[in-house]
């Protein structure tokens, strides 16, 4: 763990103005990265909170044109330089850029003093995660820093976590997560050379381990964050295996299995794949105690007490709504939360699993952090 530093003395004038605006009126949000995910989150925020999107930033103008229509925002300020958007009077920034750019964009956002909602994962490698942790540690404690691990805010997850904390199922000995979905063949199904230019990297980042972090980091990290949350710690070590079965354009895996060793002998297991048949999706986490089992997902939570004795409750809404609503509410209430280090630790847990697969042996947390 990185020791938390003393607060930075003083604050930026722009940040002070931004906080005043947020307290007195609608929260003005700038969106950095207007691809599919950034546009979706911005839409959820606009339709379900008092915040308003006033600025868009992307290096691909066509993305911003599509985002304007999808979000339903009229005449937003458009930027190709994110530093200029950060220097404007926005109160908060939504960062949804390619993973390999997260550390750079996060550091700049922290320095600007804006409230930050940044998509997962923190980074694609250990050094990037350390940069995120240092920046989060140094951030003004008056700003909100939220990672897009929306399960943490989901109604169904909150209910399940409360039950787990009550001791209803006893001590959790095993947490198991599966992230099974269909991705199918890539558009061409043919291998391509690694991207070289910055624009090529931005266009193809999801296909390459060194830009996305691989399947376990870019995608399965959602379930890994839930394991860390419910098990109350990060793992000490990991072993795993994985690979690629179907032809694809890049070098990311399409299946992986990792076993994590948590403190006090608690086990955490992850099975992730994109090899499911078209349309199939099974994404759940399960926690086993001697007195019962808790199952969570973005669609429901389940409390199993015994055969024919269980409670199942469906999610009343998309959990991303819960996440952005909580972010906006904290700004309005002046009750900041900084989840930067926690988000980086969940990402590092995924990187630990990737290293275990790469090295084909057990890898400890300490070894990973020194890599």
URTAPE-V124961 format. One record per residue. N is the residue number from 0. RES is the residue in one small letter. OMEGA is omega in whole degrees, -180 to 180 (none if undefined). BURIAL is b if it has 9 or more other C-alpha atoms within 8 Angstrom, else e. D_LAST is the distance of its C-alpha to the last C-alpha in whole Angstrom. Layout:
# URTAPE-V124961
n=N res=RES omega=OMEGA burial=BURIAL d_last=D_LAST
n=N res=RES omega=OMEGA burial=BURIAL d_last=D_LAST
This chain:
# URTAPE-V124961
n=0 res=x omega=176 burial=e d_last=15
n=1 res=x omega=-178 burial=e d_last=16
n=2 res=x omega=179 burial=e d_last=19
n=3 res=x omega=-178 burial=e d_last=22
n=4 res=x omega=174 burial=e d_last=24
n=5 res=x omega=-179 burial=e d_last=27
n=6 res=x omega=177 burial=e d_last=29
n=7 res=x omega=-179 burial=e d_last=29
n=8 res=x omega=177 burial=e d_last=33
n=9 res=x omega=177 burial=e d_last=35
n=10 res=x omega=-178 burial=b d_last=35
n=11 res=x omega=179 burial=e d_last=35
n=12 res=x omega=180 burial=e d_last=39
n=13 res=x omega=-180 burial=b d_last=38
n=14 res=x omega=179 burial=b d_last=36
n=15 res=x omega=178 burial=b d_last=39
n=16 res=x omega=-179 burial=b d_last=41
n=17 res=x omega=-179 burial=b d_last=39
n=18 res=x omega=178 burial=b d_last=39
n=19 res=x omega=178 burial=e d_last=43
n=20 res=x omega=-178 burial=b d_last=43
n=21 res=x omega=-179 burial=b d_last=41
n=22 res=x omega=-173 burial=b d_last=43
n=23 res=x omega=-177 burial=e d_last=47
n=24 res=x omega=180 burial=e d_last=46
n=25 res=x omega=-179 burial=b d_last=44
n=26 res=x omega=-179 burial=b d_last=41
n=27 res=x omega=-174 burial=b d_last=40
n=28 res=x omega=171 burial=b d_last=37
n=29 res=x omega=-178 burial=b d_last=35
n=30 res=x omega=177 burial=b d_last=33
n=31 res=x omega=-175 burial=b d_last=30
n=32 res=x omega=-174 burial=b d_last=30
n=33 res=x omega=172 burial=b d_last=33
n=34 res=x omega=-176 burial=b d_last=32
n=35 res=x omega=-175 burial=e d_last=33
n=36 res=x omega=179 burial=e d_last=31
n=37 res=x omega=179 burial=b d_last=31
n=38 res=x omega=180 burial=b d_last=35
n=39 res=x omega=-179 burial=b d_last=35
n=40 res=x omega=179 burial=b d_last=34
n=41 res=x omega=178 burial=b d_last=36
n=42 res=x omega=179 burial=b d_last=39
n=43 res=x omega=180 burial=b d_last=38
n=44 res=x omega=-178 burial=b d_last=38
n=45 res=x omega=-175 burial=b d_last=41
n=46 res=x omega=-171 burial=e d_last=43
n=47 res=x omega=178 burial=e d_last=42
n=48 res=x omega=177 burial=b d_last=42
n=49 res=x omega=-179 burial=e d_last=44
n=50 res=x omega=179 burial=b d_last=41
n=51 res=x omega=176 burial=b d_last=42
n=52 res=x omega=-176 burial=b d_last=40
n=53 res=x omega=-176 burial=b d_last=41
n=54 res=x omega=177 burial=b d_last=39
n=55 res=x omega=179 burial=b d_last=36
n=56 res=x omega=179 burial=b d_last=34
n=57 res=x omega=177 burial=b d_last=33
n=58 res=x omega=177 burial=e d_last=32
n=59 res=x omega=-177 burial=e d_last=34
n=60 res=x omega=-179 burial=e d_last=38
n=61 res=x omega=178 burial=e d_last=39
n=62 res=x omega=-180 burial=b d_last=36
n=63 res=x omega=178 burial=b d_last=38
n=64 res=x omega=179 burial=e d_last=41
n=65 res=x omega=-179 burial=e d_last=41
n=66 res=x omega=179 burial=b d_last=39
n=67 res=x omega=-180 burial=b d_last=42
n=68 res=x omega=-177 burial=e d_last=44
n=69 res=x omega=-179 burial=e d_last=42
n=70 res=x omega=-178 burial=b d_last=41
n=71 res=x omega=-179 burial=e d_last=45
n=72 res=x omega=-179 burial=b d_last=44
n=73 res=x omega=174 burial=e d_last=47
n=74 res=x omega=174 burial=e d_last=46
n=75 res=x omega=173 burial=b d_last=43
n=76 res=x omega=-177 burial=e d_last=42
n=77 res=x omega=-178 burial=e d_last=40
n=78 res=x omega=168 burial=b d_last=37
n=79 res=x omega=179 burial=b d_last=35
n=80 res=x omega=-176 burial=b d_last=33
n=81 res=x omega=177 burial=b d_last=31
n=82 res=x omega=179 burial=e d_last=31
n=83 res=x omega=177 burial=e d_last=35
n=84 res=x omega=179 burial=b d_last=35
n=85 res=x omega=180 burial=b d_last=33
n=86 res=x omega=-180 burial=e d_last=35
n=87 res=x omega=-174 burial=e d_last=38
n=88 res=x omega=175 burial=b d_last=40
n=89 res=x omega=179 burial=b d_last=38
n=90 res=x omega=-175 burial=b d_last=37
n=91 res=x omega=178 burial=b d_last=34
n=92 res=x omega=173 burial=b d_last=31
n=93 res=x omega=-178 burial=b d_last=30
n=94 res=x omega=180 burial=b d_last=27
n=95 res=x omega=-179 burial=b d_last=27
n=96 res=x omega=176 burial=b d_last=25
n=97 res=x omega=-172 burial=b d_last=23
n=98 res=x omega=-175 burial=b d_last=19
n=99 res=x omega=178 burial=b d_last=18
n=100 res=x omega=-174 burial=b d_last=20
n=101 res=x omega=-176 burial=b d_last=20
n=102 res=x omega=179 burial=b d_last=18
n=103 res=x omega=-177 burial=e d_last=20
n=104 res=x omega=179 burial=b d_last=23
n=105 res=x omega=179 burial=b d_last=22
n=106 res=x omega=-180 burial=b d_last=22
n=107 res=x omega=-180 burial=b d_last=25
n=108 res=x omega=177 burial=b d_last=27
n=109 res=x omega=-180 burial=b d_last=26
n=110 res=x omega=-179 burial=e d_last=27
n=111 res=x omega=-180 burial=b d_last=30
n=112 res=x omega=179 burial=b d_last=31
n=113 res=x omega=169 burial=b d_last=32
n=114 res=x omega=-170 burial=b d_last=31
n=115 res=x omega=167 burial=b d_last=28
n=116 res=x omega=-176 burial=b d_last=28
n=117 res=x omega=180 burial=b d_last=25
n=118 res=x omega=174 burial=b d_last=24
n=119 res=x omega=-15 burial=b d_last=21
n=120 res=x omega=180 burial=b d_last=19
n=121 res=x omega=-178 burial=b d_last=17
n=122 res=x omega=179 burial=b d_last=15
n=123 res=x omega=-178 burial=b d_last=13
n=124 res=x omega=-176 burial=b d_last=10
n=125 res=x omega=-178 burial=b d_last=7
n=126 res=x omega=177 burial=e d_last=9
n=127 res=x omega=178 burial=b d_last=12
n=128 res=x omega=178 burial=b d_last=12
n=129 res=x omega=176 burial=b d_last=12
n=130 res=x omega=178 burial=b d_last=14
n=131 res=x omega=-178 burial=b d_last=17
n=132 res=x omega=179 burial=b d_last=16
n=133 res=x omega=-179 burial=b d_last=17
n=134 res=x omega=179 burial=b d_last=20
n=135 res=x omega=180 burial=b d_last=21
n=136 res=x omega=-177 burial=b d_last=21
n=137 res=x omega=-174 burial=b d_last=23
n=138 res=x omega=172 burial=b d_last=26
n=139 res=x omega=-176 burial=b d_last=29
n=140 res=x omega=176 burial=b d_last=30
n=141 res=x omega=180 burial=e d_last=33
n=142 res=x omega=178 burial=b d_last=31
n=143 res=x omega=176 burial=b d_last=30
n=144 res=x omega=-176 burial=b d_last=27
n=145 res=x omega=171 burial=b d_last=27
n=146 res=x omega=-176 burial=b d_last=24
n=147 res=x omega=171 burial=b d_last=26
n=148 res=x omega=-168 burial=b d_last=25
n=149 res=x omega=178 burial=b d_last=29
n=150 res=x omega=179 burial=b d_last=29
n=151 res=x omega=-178 burial=b d_last=29
n=152 res=x omega=-175 burial=b d_last=32
n=153 res=x omega=-179 burial=b d_last=34
n=154 res=x omega=-177 burial=b d_last=38
n=155 res=x omega=178 burial=b d_last=37
n=156 res=x omega=178 burial=b d_last=34
n=157 res=x omega=179 burial=b d_last=35
n=158 res=x omega=-179 burial=b d_last=38
n=159 res=x omega=-179 burial=b d_last=36
n=160 res=x omega=177 burial=b d_last=33
n=161 res=x omega=179 burial=e d_last=37
n=162 res=x omega=179 burial=b d_last=38
n=163 res=x omega=-179 burial=b d_last=35
n=164 res=x omega=-180 burial=e d_last=35
n=165 res=x omega=-179 burial=e d_last=38
n=166 res=x omega=-175 burial=e d_last=38
n=167 res=x omega=179 burial=b d_last=40
n=168 res=x omega=-177 burial=b d_last=38
n=169 res=x omega=178 burial=b d_last=37
n=170 res=x omega=178 burial=e d_last=33
n=171 res=x omega=179 burial=b d_last=31
n=172 res=x omega=-176 burial=b d_last=30
n=173 res=x omega=170 burial=b d_last=28
n=174 res=x omega=-178 burial=b d_last=27
n=175 res=x omega=180 burial=b d_last=27
n=176 res=x omega=173 burial=b d_last=26
n=177 res=x omega=-180 burial=b d_last=27
n=178 res=x omega=-173 burial=b d_last=27
n=179 res=x omega=-180 burial=b d_last=30
n=180 res=x omega=180 burial=b d_last=31
n=181 res=x omega=175 burial=b d_last=33
n=182 res=x omega=176 burial=e d_last=31
n=183 res=x omega=180 burial=e d_last=33
n=184 res=x omega=174 burial=b d_last=33
n=185 res=x omega=-176 burial=b d_last=32
n=186 res=x omega=-180 burial=e d_last=35
n=187 res=x omega=-177 burial=e d_last=35
n=188 res=x omega=-176 burial=b d_last=33
n=189 res=x omega=177 burial=e d_last=32
n=190 res=x omega=178 burial=e d_last=29
n=191 res=x omega=179 burial=e d_last=28
n=192 res=x omega=178 burial=e d_last=27
n=193 res=x omega=179 burial=e d_last=23
n=194 res=x omega=-178 burial=e d_last=24
n=195 res=x omega=-178 burial=e d_last=25
n=196 res=x omega=179 burial=e d_last=26
n=197 res=x omega=-180 burial=e d_last=25
n=198 res=x omega=176 burial=e d_last=28
n=199 res=x omega=179 burial=b d_last=27
n=200 res=x omega=179 burial=b d_last=24
n=201 res=x omega=-179 burial=e d_last=26
n=202 res=x omega=-172 burial=e d_last=28
n=203 res=x omega=-171 burial=b d_last=26
n=204 res=x omega=-176 burial=b d_last=23
n=205 res=x omega=-177 burial=e d_last=23
n=206 res=x omega=-171 burial=b d_last=23
n=207 res=x omega=-178 burial=b d_last=20
n=208 res=x omega=-175 burial=b d_last=16
n=209 res=x omega=178 burial=b d_last=15
n=210 res=x omega=-177 burial=b d_last=17
n=211 res=x omega=-175 burial=b d_last=18
n=212 res=x omega=-178 burial=b d_last=15
n=213 res=x omega=-177 burial=b d_last=17
n=214 res=x omega=-175 burial=b d_last=20
n=215 res=x omega=-178 burial=b d_last=18
n=216 res=x omega=-175 burial=b d_last=17
n=217 res=x omega=-173 burial=b d_last=20
n=218 res=x omega=-175 burial=e d_last=22
n=219 res=x omega=-179 burial=b d_last=22
n=220 res=x omega=176 burial=b d_last=20
n=221 res=x omega=-179 burial=b d_last=23
n=222 res=x omega=178 burial=b d_last=24
n=223 res=x omega=177 burial=b d_last=21
n=224 res=x omega=178 burial=b d_last=22
n=225 res=x omega=177 burial=b d_last=25
n=226 res=x omega=-180 burial=b d_last=24
n=227 res=x omega=-178 burial=b d_last=22
n=228 res=x omega=-176 burial=e d_last=25
n=229 res=x omega=180 burial=e d_last=27
n=230 res=x omega=171 burial=b d_last=25
n=231 res=x omega=-178 burial=e d_last=25
n=232 res=x omega=169 burial=e d_last=21
n=233 res=x omega=-175 burial=b d_last=18
n=234 res=x omega=177 burial=b d_last=17
n=235 res=x omega=-178 burial=b d_last=15
n=236 res=x omega=179 burial=b d_last=14
n=237 res=x omega=168 burial=b d_last=15
n=238 res=x omega=-179 burial=b d_last=16
n=239 res=x omega=176 burial=b d_last=18
n=240 res=x omega=180 burial=b d_last=19
n=241 res=x omega=-180 burial=b d_last=21
n=242 res=x omega=-178 burial=e d_last=22
n=243 res=x omega=-177 burial=b d_last=24
n=244 res=x omega=-177 burial=e d_last=28
n=245 res=x omega=177 burial=e d_last=30
n=246 res=x omega=-179 burial=b d_last=30
n=247 res=x omega=-175 burial=b d_last=28
n=248 res=x omega=-177 burial=b d_last=28
n=249 res=x omega=-176 burial=b d_last=24
n=250 res=x omega=-180 burial=e d_last=21
n=251 res=x omega=178 burial=b d_last=20
n=252 res=x omega=172 burial=b d_last=21
n=253 res=x omega=171 burial=b d_last=24
n=254 res=x omega=176 burial=b d_last=24
n=255 res=x omega=173 burial=b d_last=21
n=256 res=x omega=-178 burial=b d_last=22
n=257 res=x omega=174 burial=b d_last=19
n=258 res=x omega=180 burial=b d_last=20
n=259 res=x omega=175 burial=b d_last=18
n=260 res=x omega=179 burial=b d_last=19
n=261 res=x omega=179 burial=b d_last=20
n=262 res=x omega=177 burial=e d_last=22
n=263 res=x omega=175 burial=e d_last=25
n=264 res=x omega=179 burial=e d_last=25
n=265 res=x omega=-177 burial=b d_last=25
n=266 res=x omega=173 burial=b d_last=24
n=267 res=x omega=-178 burial=b d_last=23
n=268 res=x omega=180 burial=b d_last=23
n=269 res=x omega=172 burial=b d_last=23
n=270 res=x omega=-179 burial=b d_last=25
n=271 res=x omega=179 burial=b d_last=24
n=272 res=x omega=171 burial=b d_last=26
n=273 res=x omega=-176 burial=b d_last=28
n=274 res=x omega=-180 burial=b d_last=31
n=275 res=x omega=179 burial=b d_last=33
n=276 res=x omega=-176 burial=e d_last=37
n=277 res=x omega=178 burial=e d_last=38
n=278 res=x omega=-178 burial=e d_last=38
n=279 res=x omega=178 burial=b d_last=37
n=280 res=x omega=179 burial=b d_last=34
n=281 res=x omega=-177 burial=e d_last=33
n=282 res=x omega=-178 burial=b d_last=31
n=283 res=x omega=171 burial=b d_last=31
n=284 res=x omega=-179 burial=b d_last=29
n=285 res=x omega=-178 burial=b d_last=31
n=286 res=x omega=-170 burial=b d_last=31
n=287 res=x omega=173 burial=b d_last=33
n=288 res=x omega=-178 burial=b d_last=35
n=289 res=x omega=-177 burial=e d_last=38
n=290 res=x omega=180 burial=e d_last=40
n=291 res=x omega=-179 burial=b d_last=39
n=292 res=x omega=175 burial=b d_last=37
n=293 res=x omega=177 burial=b d_last=36
n=294 res=x omega=-180 burial=b d_last=35
n=295 res=x omega=172 burial=b d_last=33
n=296 res=x omega=179 burial=b d_last=33
n=297 res=x omega=-178 burial=b d_last=34
n=298 res=x omega=-177 burial=e d_last=37
n=299 res=x omega=164 burial=b d_last=38
n=300 res=x omega=-172 burial=b d_last=38
n=301 res=x omega=177 burial=b d_last=39
n=302 res=x omega=-179 burial=b d_last=40
n=303 res=x omega=179 burial=b d_last=41
n=304 res=x omega=-179 burial=b d_last=43
n=305 res=x omega=178 burial=e d_last=45
n=306 res=x omega=-179 burial=e d_last=47
n=307 res=x omega=179 burial=e d_last=49
n=308 res=x omega=-179 burial=e d_last=48
n=309 res=x omega=178 burial=b d_last=45
n=310 res=x omega=178 burial=e d_last=45
n=311 res=x omega=179 burial=e d_last=43
n=312 res=x omega=-180 burial=e d_last=43
n=313 res=x omega=176 burial=e d_last=42
n=314 res=x omega=-179 burial=b d_last=40
n=315 res=x omega=-176 burial=e d_last=43
n=316 res=x omega=174 burial=e d_last=41
n=317 res=x omega=-173 burial=b d_last=38
n=318 res=x omega=174 burial=b d_last=35
n=319 res=x omega=176 burial=b d_last=34
n=320 res=x omega=178 burial=b d_last=37
n=321 res=x omega=-176 burial=b d_last=36
n=322 res=x omega=-179 burial=b d_last=33
n=323 res=x omega=178 burial=b d_last=34
n=324 res=x omega=178 burial=b d_last=37
n=325 res=x omega=178 burial=b d_last=35
n=326 res=x omega=-179 burial=b d_last=34
n=327 res=x omega=-179 burial=b d_last=37
n=328 res=x omega=179 burial=e d_last=39
n=329 res=x omega=177 burial=b d_last=36
n=330 res=x omega=-179 burial=b d_last=37
n=331 res=x omega=-177 burial=b d_last=41
n=332 res=x omega=-177 burial=e d_last=41
n=333 res=x omega=179 burial=e d_last=39
n=334 res=x omega=-173 burial=e d_last=36
n=335 res=x omega=175 burial=b d_last=33
n=336 res=x omega=-180 burial=b d_last=30
n=337 res=x omega=-179 burial=b d_last=26
n=338 res=x omega=-177 burial=b d_last=24
n=339 res=x omega=-179 burial=b d_last=21
n=340 res=x omega=180 burial=b d_last=19
n=341 res=x omega=179 burial=e d_last=20
n=342 res=x omega=178 burial=b d_last=19
n=343 res=x omega=180 burial=b d_last=16
n=344 res=x omega=176 burial=b d_last=15
n=345 res=x omega=177 burial=b d_last=17
n=346 res=x omega=178 burial=b d_last=15
n=347 res=x omega=176 burial=b d_last=12
n=348 res=x omega=177 burial=b d_last=14
n=349 res=x omega=178 burial=b d_last=14
n=350 res=x omega=176 burial=b d_last=11
n=351 res=x omega=178 burial=b d_last=10
n=352 res=x omega=178 burial=b d_last=14
n=353 res=x omega=179 burial=b d_last=13
n=354 res=x omega=179 burial=b d_last=10
n=355 res=x omega=177 burial=b d_last=12
n=356 res=x omega=-179 burial=b d_last=15
n=357 res=x omega=-175 burial=e d_last=13
n=358 res=x omega=180 burial=e d_last=12
n=359 res=x omega=177 burial=b d_last=16
n=360 res=x omega=178 burial=e d_last=15
n=361 res=x omega=178 burial=b d_last=14
n=362 res=x omega=-180 burial=b d_last=11
n=363 res=x omega=177 burial=b d_last=11
n=364 res=x omega=-179 burial=b d_last=10
n=365 res=x omega=178 burial=e d_last=9
n=366 res=x omega=180 burial=e d_last=6
n=367 res=x omega=-177 burial=b d_last=5
n=368 res=x omega=178 burial=e d_last=6
n=369 res=x omega=-174 burial=e d_last=4
n=370 res=x omega=none burial=e d_last=0
